Amino acid sequence: MRYELVIFDNDGVLVDSEPISNTILAEYLTELGHPTSYQESLRDYMGAAVHRVHDLVEERTGEKLPADFDETLHSRIFAAFAQELEPVAGVEDVLGKLVADGIPYCVASSGSHERIRVGHRKTGLDQWFEEEWIFSAEDVGRGKPAPDLFLRAAERMGVPPERCVVIEDSPLGVEAAKAAGMDVYGFTSMMPADRLSGVTGHFSDMSQLRELLA
């Protein structure tokens, strides 16, 4: 294999959380007087850390979100995760192949450490990830589309950026991976391929990723 480290995004790549979290985010923003559709939430916030929601709302309206916005949002999302969250179809086969081939991997997510762990425990993916293989935007000053998170993951895993490949499903994540000097494969299960421009390749099913990484 030409890569020494596979870096997975979490939401939408490992766990099928994007429909859940963006539905809740759109509903909550609308409830607060900032009308937002599900499609608009995907367009503006998919793949981003929660600070982007604060920044865009204030930029567009001049208003700040409530001080307890993050806490309320996450409590609603976690409650939904407990009932609905599933692993992305086929991702455990990909992880099993990497383990069998001795290829290191990790996760680098815009979500908080708590969000990553809640999702992994619910879906059973926690058995695939050691604590030191989990990286969050909380660990760096700037989240995606800045390259900092991916560069930190590569540094901590001991692999040069040019020997890493990132698996992403959002434009912000693709931009971050490219800025980090890494190859990136775009997962098009939710995002059209033309929104993931400049990637090394596209795939729409995890079985295809196994072949791409071979």
C-alpha positions as CSV (number, residue, x, y, z in Angstrom):
1,M,0.0,0.0,0.0
2,R,1.3,3.4,-0.9
3,Y,0.1,5.1,2.3
4,E,1.5,4.7,5.8
5,L,-1.5,6.2,7.6
6,V,-5.3,6.4,6.8
7,I,-7.0,9.3,8.6
8,F,-10.8,9.0,8.8
9,D,-13.2,11.8,9.3
10,N,-15.9,10.7,11.7
11,D,-19.3,12.1,11.0
12,G,-20.7,10.7,7.8
13,V,-17.6,8.5,7.2
14,L,-17.4,6.2,10.3
15,V,-20.8,6.9,11.8
16,D,-24.0,7.8,9.9
17,S,-24.6,10.9,11.9
18,E,-24.9,13.7,9.4
19,P,-28.7,13.3,8.7
20,I,-29.4,13.2,12.4
21,S,-27.2,16.1,13.5
22,N,-28.0,18.4,10.6
23,T,-31.8,17.9,11.0
24,I,-31.4,18.8,14.7
25,L,-29.2,21.8,14.0
26,A,-31.5,23.2,11.4
27,E,-34.5,22.8,13.7
28,Y,-32.7,24.4,16.6
29,L,-31.5,27.4,14.6
30,T,-35.0,27.9,13.2
31,E,-36.4,27.7,16.7
32,L,-34.0,30.5,17.8
33,G,-35.2,32.8,15.0
34,H,-32.6,31.9,12.4
35,P,-34.6,30.0,9.7
36,T,-32.4,27.2,8.4
37,S,-33.4,24.2,6.2
38,Y,-31.8,20.8,6.3
39,Q,-30.1,21.4,3.0
40,E,-28.8,24.8,4.1
41,S,-27.4,23.1,7.2
42,L,-25.6,20.5,5.1
43,R,-24.3,23.3,2.8
44,D,-23.0,25.6,5.5
45,Y,-22.1,23.4,8.4
46,M,-21.4,19.8,7.4
47,G,-17.9,18.8,8.4
48,A,-17.4,21.9,10.5
49,A,-16.7,22.5,14.2
50,V,-19.6,24.1,16.1
51,H,-17.7,27.5,16.3
52,R,-18.5,27.9,12.6
53,V,-22.2,28.0,13.4
54,H,-21.6,30.8,15.9
55,D,-19.4,32.7,13.4
56,L,-21.8,32.4,10.4
57,V,-24.9,33.4,12.4
58,E,-23.2,36.4,13.9
59,E,-21.7,37.4,10.5
60,R,-25.1,37.1,8.8
61,T,-27.4,38.6,11.5
62,G,-25.2,40.5,13.9
63,E,-26.7,38.4,16.7
64,K,-24.9,36.0,19.0
65,L,-26.3,32.6,19.7
66,P,-27.3,31.8,23.3
67,A,-24.5,31.0,25.8
68,D,-25.9,27.5,26.3
69,F,-26.2,26.8,22.5
70,D,-23.5,24.2,22.3
71,E,-24.7,22.4,25.4
72,T,-28.3,22.3,24.3
73,L,-27.4,21.3,20.7
74,H,-25.1,18.5,21.9
75,S,-27.7,17.2,24.4
76,R,-30.3,16.9,21.7
77,I,-27.9,15.3,19.2
78,F,-26.7,12.8,21.8
79,A,-30.2,11.8,22.7
80,A,-31.0,11.2,19.0
81,F,-27.7,9.2,18.6
82,A,-28.8,6.9,21.5
83,Q,-31.9,6.0,19.5
84,E,-30.9,6.2,15.9
85,L,-27.1,6.2,15.2
86,E,-25.6,3.4,13.1
87,P,-22.1,2.8,11.7
88,V,-21.7,3.7,8.0
89,A,-22.4,0.5,6.0
90,G,-19.2,-1.4,5.2
91,V,-16.8,0.7,7.3
92,E,-16.0,-2.2,9.7
93,D,-14.9,-4.2,6.7
94,V,-12.5,-1.4,5.7
95,L,-11.1,-1.2,9.2
96,G,-10.7,-5.0,9.4
97,K,-8.8,-4.9,6.1
98,L,-6.4,-2.2,7.4
99,V,-5.8,-4.2,10.6
100,A,-5.2,-7.4,8.6
101,D,-2.7,-5.5,6.4
102,G,-1.0,-3.8,9.3
103,I,-1.8,-0.3,8.1
104,P,-2.2,2.3,10.8
105,Y,-5.3,4.5,10.9
106,C,-6.9,7.1,13.1
107,V,-9.9,9.5,13.2
108,A,-9.6,13.3,13.0
109,S,-13.0,14.9,13.5
110,S,-14.5,18.4,13.8
111,G,-16.7,17.0,16.6
112,S,-15.8,17.1,20.2
113,H,-14.1,14.1,21.9
114,E,-17.3,13.5,23.7
115,R,-19.3,13.4,20.5
116,I,-16.8,11.0,18.9
117,R,-16.8,8.6,21.8
118,V,-20.6,8.7,22.3
119,G,-21.0,7.8,18.6
120,H,-18.4,5.0,18.7
121,R,-19.8,3.4,21.8
122,K,-23.3,3.4,20.3
123,T,-22.2,1.9,17.0
124,G,-19.6,-0.5,18.4
125,L,-16.8,1.3,16.6
126,D,-15.0,1.9,19.9
127,Q,-13.5,-1.6,19.6
128,W,-11.6,-0.4,16.5
129,F,-10.0,2.8,18.0
130,E,-7.5,3.1,20.7
131,E,-7.6,6.4,22.7
132,E,-4.4,7.7,21.1
133,W,-5.9,7.2,17.7
134,I,-8.7,9.8,18.3
135,F,-8.2,13.4,17.4
136,S,-10.7,16.3,17.7
137,A,-10.9,19.9,16.6
138,E,-10.8,20.5,20.4
139,D,-7.1,19.6,20.2
140,V,-6.1,22.5,17.9
141,G,-6.7,26.2,17.6
142,R,-8.4,26.0,14.2
143,G,-10.7,23.4,12.9
144,K,-11.4,22.4,9.3
145,P,-10.8,23.9,6.7
146,A,-7.5,24.7,8.4
147,P,-5.0,21.9,8.0
148,D,-4.1,21.9,11.7
149,L,-6.1,18.9,12.8
150,F,-4.8,16.6,10.1
151,L,-1.3,17.8,10.6
152,R,-1.6,17.1,14.4
153,A,-2.9,13.6,13.7
154,A,0.0,12.8,11.4
155,E,2.5,14.2,13.8
156,R,1.1,12.2,16.8
157,M,0.9,9.0,14.7
158,G,4.5,9.6,13.5
159,V,3.8,9.7,9.7
160,P,4.8,12.5,7.3
161,P,1.8,14.3,5.7
162,E,2.8,13.2,2.2
163,R,2.5,9.6,3.3
164,C,-1.1,10.0,4.7
165,V,-4.5,9.7,3.0
166,V,-7.6,11.3,4.4
167,I,-11.2,9.9,4.0
168,E,-13.7,12.8,3.9
169,D,-17.2,13.6,3.0
170,S,-17.4,17.4,3.2
171,P,-15.9,20.3,1.2
172,L,-14.4,21.7,4.4
173,G,-12.7,18.5,5.2
174,V,-11.3,18.1,1.7
175,E,-10.0,21.6,1.8
176,A,-8.2,20.9,5.1
177,A,-6.7,17.7,3.8
178,K,-5.4,19.4,0.7
179,A,-4.0,22.2,2.7
180,A,-2.2,19.6,4.9
181,G,-0.5,18.2,1.7
182,M,-2.3,14.9,2.0
183,D,-4.1,12.8,-0.6
184,V,-7.9,12.7,0.0
185,Y,-10.7,10.4,-1.1
186,G,-14.2,11.9,-1.2
187,F,-17.1,9.8,0.1
188,T,-20.2,10.8,-2.0
189,S,-22.9,9.1,-0.1
190,M,-24.5,12.5,0.8
191,M,-22.4,15.1,-0.9
192,P,-22.4,15.3,-4.7
193,A,-19.0,14.6,-6.3
194,D,-18.8,18.1,-7.8
195,R,-18.8,19.6,-4.3
196,L,-15.7,17.6,-3.4
197,S,-13.5,19.0,-6.0
198,G,-9.7,18.4,-6.2
199,V,-9.8,15.1,-4.5
200,T,-7.5,12.2,-5.3
201,G,-10.6,10.1,-6.1
202,H,-14.3,9.6,-5.3
203,F,-16.2,6.7,-4.0
204,S,-19.9,6.1,-3.0
205,D,-19.7,2.8,-1.2
206,M,-17.2,1.6,1.4
207,S,-16.5,-1.5,-0.7
208,Q,-15.0,0.8,-3.3
209,L,-12.7,2.4,-0.7
210,R,-11.2,-1.0,0.1
211,E,-10.1,-1.2,-3.5
212,L,-8.8,2.4,-3.7
213,L,-6.6,1.8,-0.7
214,A,-5.2,-1.5,-1.9
